[in-house]
Amino acid sequence: MFRRWWTELRTARPDRGMATAEYAMTTLAACALAAVLYKIVTSGAVQGMLRSVLQRALDVQV
């Protein structure tokens, strides 16, 4: 069992660590996008628009 595992490990493709680098870059890009969206949503203009939309939605008379 160990011998088979060792043989597979030695004959693995050389770009085996590439997946980890791709995951790291994707995570970094997602964090950067989240930071940009956070800055946009917390800006004064967007907060005012969101507040106005919520006030109009809550002031609906039934």
Secondary structure, 3 states (H helix, E strand, C coil): CHHHHHHHHHCCCCCCCHHHHHHHHHHHHHHHHHHHHHHHHCCHHHHHHHHHHHHHHHCCCC
